[in-house]
Amino acid sequence: MVELTTKRSRVLVTGNLGYIGSVLAPYFERAGHTVVGLDTGLFAGCDLGPPPSVVPTLAVDLRDVTVDDLRGFDAIVHLAALSNDPLGNLEPGLTWAINHAASITLAQRAKEAGVRRFLYASSCSVYGAAEDGATVDEDAPMRPTTPYAASKVRVEDDLHDLADSDFSPVYLRNATVFGVSPRLRADVVLNNLVGTAYLDREVRVLSDGSPWRPLVHVQDVAAAFLAALEAERDAIHDVAVNVGSDECNYRVRELAELAGEVTGCPVAILGEADPDARSYRVDFSRLGQVLPAFEARWTARAGAEELQAAYVAHGLTREQFATRLTRLARIDALLNDGLLDHSLRFVERPAIVA
Ligand SMILES: NC(=O)c1ccc[n+]([C@@H]2O[C@H](COP(=O)([O-])OP(=O)(O)OC[C@H]3O[C@@H](n4cnc5c(N)ncnc54)[C@H](O)[C@@H]3O)[C@@H](O)[C@H]2O)c1
């Protein structure tokens, strides 16, 4: 039997060419594991700075993965998805097809192929509209407010049904990610606030900024997944774990103030947009119990400083910020250019996946 804690593992990382994957895959390699990616490259060339260092990657749509693609792996890190709430609203049926149905088929085929561990990138957005001020832990009721978050809840449920002595899913519920990655996203809150400060010399919040939003740095996500890969099976088998840190529970307006302090820009809380129903303050104590090898290293302030420095160093442009670094706009552009069909499949295999 393969014992993950004592050996170098062979790991398939789906979505390795995205925001988290382009940090996580090389991080796992540096830790001595053999990493293969699987990604269709929706964000090929959407880089801030130099392109990511890319592991060998199967240019396969998640919906088309076969058992043979999955043979020989000890573990799968499953990141590939339409990865945020606005994208989930683009066409909710596609969110269900890609994020839910294809994830479960992937897990079933992985099981058939003899893969023993399945690290699922879930999200704290499963908590949705938590009671104001209440702190939710992994046993709290899940109240998803979007198709994206609802798909995460369903995948966790269905993976639970697949868990057995040969197959160990673990549900890593990431807080909202921040920080620099070669494939940085401008549509996550702190990256966005620091970006608007850099481009417009003002930090602007359209809503009243009251919702709670826990954060986690992209490198800390990679470290938590690595700890889950290397943990004893009993520690992680069929367990849900919030990934983040208690210190990084913020209201959006506090993040705006932080971005303003770091960039030296004024803050405008406009209160024009409808309040965001998603608000959750999260308890991260289980993470330390289940994965004692993990320690969050990044604060939001350090991340805001890192972001500001990266935007300056790479000369972030408005065009980049609003299109290539923003998921919904990027996918709209691929659709409008006829490169993706209505089911978000590439019409022809792109010449450059990475
Ligand atoms: N970024 C966050 O704040 C955050 C927070 C919580 C959870 N998560 C979860 O973490 C995972 C990774 O997030 P991310 O921010 O890196 O996302 P991302 O959008 O940056 O990257 C997703 C990657 O998946 C690939 N992909 C999408 N559909 C595919 C398909 N049908 N077949 C093959 N590849 C496909 C894309 O090409 C892309 O490279 C997602 O499951 C997301 O829901 C992210």
Ligand as a Chemical Component Dictionary entry (heavy atoms), coordinates in Angstrom:
data_LIG
# 
_chem_comp.id                   LIG 
_chem_comp.type                 NON-POLYMER 
_chem_comp.pdbx_formal_charge   0 
_chem_comp.three_letter_code    LIG 
# 
loop_
_chem_comp_atom.comp_id 
_chem_comp_atom.atom_id 
_chem_comp_atom.alt_atom_id 
_chem_comp_atom.type_symbol 
_chem_comp_atom.charge 
_chem_comp_atom.model_Cartn_x 
_chem_comp_atom.model_Cartn_y 
_chem_comp_atom.model_Cartn_z 
_chem_comp_atom.pdbx_ordinal 
LIG N1  N1  N 0  -9.118  32.243 -5.746  1  
LIG C1  C1  C 0  -9.849  32.186 -4.649  2  
LIG O1  O1  O 0  -10.057 33.183 -3.938  3  
LIG C2  C2  C 0  -10.454 30.865 -4.220  4  
LIG C3  C3  C 0  -11.077 30.800 -2.963  5  
LIG C4  C4  C 0  -11.666 29.609 -2.584  6  
LIG C5  C5  C 0  -11.604 28.494 -3.416  7  
LIG N2  N2  N 1  -10.991 28.592 -4.614  8  
LIG C6  C6  C 0  -10.975 27.400 -5.480  9  
LIG O2  O2  O 0  -9.651  27.059 -5.810  10 
LIG C7  C7  C 0  -9.605  26.525 -7.127  11 
LIG C8  C8  C 0  -8.576  27.272 -7.966  12 
LIG O3  O3  O 0  -8.911  28.662 -7.975  13 
LIG P1  P1  P 0  -8.082  29.707 -8.834  14 
LIG O4  O4  O 0  -8.309  31.030 -8.185  15 
LIG O5  O5  O -1 -6.691  29.233 -9.046  16 
LIG O6  O6  O 0  -8.899  29.668 -10.204 17 
LIG P2  P2  P 0  -8.464  30.152 -11.672 18 
LIG O7  O7  O 0  -9.715  30.558 -12.352 19 
LIG O8  O8  O 0  -7.368  31.133 -11.589 20 
LIG O9  O9  O 0  -7.887  28.833 -12.342 21 
LIG C9  C9  C 0  -8.701  27.744 -12.699 22 
LIG C10 C10 C 0  -7.953  26.921 -13.735 23 
LIG O10 O10 O 0  -8.813  25.835 -14.109 24 
LIG C11 C11 C 0  -8.771  25.685 -15.523 25 
LIG N3  N3  N 0  -10.044 25.139 -15.983 26 
LIG C12 C12 C 0  -11.274 25.707 -15.868 27 
LIG N4  N4  N 0  -12.187 24.911 -16.429 28 
LIG C13 C13 C 0  -11.533 23.821 -16.913 29 
LIG C14 C14 C 0  -11.940 22.652 -17.595 30 
LIG N5  N5  N 0  -13.230 22.444 -17.931 31 
LIG N6  N6  N 0  -11.017 21.721 -17.930 32 
LIG C15 C15 C 0  -9.710  21.919 -17.608 33 
LIG N7  N7  N 0  -9.251  23.030 -16.974 34 
LIG C16 C16 C 0  -10.165 23.966 -16.627 35 
LIG C17 C17 C 0  -8.540  27.091 -16.067 36 
LIG O11 O11 O 0  -7.963  27.071 -17.361 37 
LIG C18 C18 C 0  -7.638  27.707 -15.004 38 
LIG O12 O12 O 0  -6.267  27.575 -15.342 39 
LIG C19 C19 C 0  -11.026 26.629 -7.687  40 
LIG O13 O13 O 0  -11.676 25.393 -7.543  41 
LIG C20 C20 C 0  -11.664 27.664 -6.811  42 
LIG O14 O14 O 0  -13.052 27.483 -6.717  43 
LIG C21 C21 C 0  -10.400 29.741 -5.039  44 
# 
loop_
_chem_comp_bond.comp_id 
_chem_comp_bond.atom_id_1 
_chem_comp_bond.atom_id_2 
_chem_comp_bond.value_order 
_chem_comp_bond.pdbx_ordinal 
LIG N1  C1  SING 1  
LIG C1  O1  DOUB 2  
LIG C1  C2  SING 3  
LIG C2  C3  SING 4  
LIG C2  C21 DOUB 5  
LIG C3  C4  DOUB 6  
LIG C4  C5  SING 7  
LIG C5  N2  DOUB 8  
LIG N2  C6  SING 9  
LIG N2  C21 SING 10 
LIG C6  O2  SING 11 
LIG C6  C20 SING 12 
LIG O2  C7  SING 13 
LIG C7  C8  SING 14 
LIG C7  C19 SING 15 
LIG C8  O3  SING 16 
LIG O3  P1  SING 17 
LIG P1  O4  DOUB 18 
LIG P1  O5  SING 19 
LIG P1  O6  SING 20 
LIG O6  P2  SING 21 
LIG P2  O7  DOUB 22 
LIG P2  O8  SING 23 
LIG P2  O9  SING 24 
LIG O9  C9  SING 25 
LIG C9  C10 SING 26 
LIG C10 O10 SING 27 
LIG C10 C18 SING 28 
LIG O10 C11 SING 29 
LIG C11 N3  SING 30 
LIG C11 C17 SING 31 
LIG N3  C12 SING 32 
LIG N3  C16 SING 33 
LIG C12 N4  DOUB 34 
LIG N4  C13 SING 35 
LIG C13 C14 SING 36 
LIG C13 C16 DOUB 37 
LIG C14 N5  SING 38 
LIG C14 N6  DOUB 39 
LIG N6  C15 SING 40 
LIG C15 N7  DOUB 41 
LIG N7  C16 SING 42 
LIG C17 O11 SING 43 
LIG C17 C18 SING 44 
LIG C18 O12 SING 45 
LIG C19 O13 SING 46 
LIG C19 C20 SING 47 
LIG C20 O14 SING 48 
# 
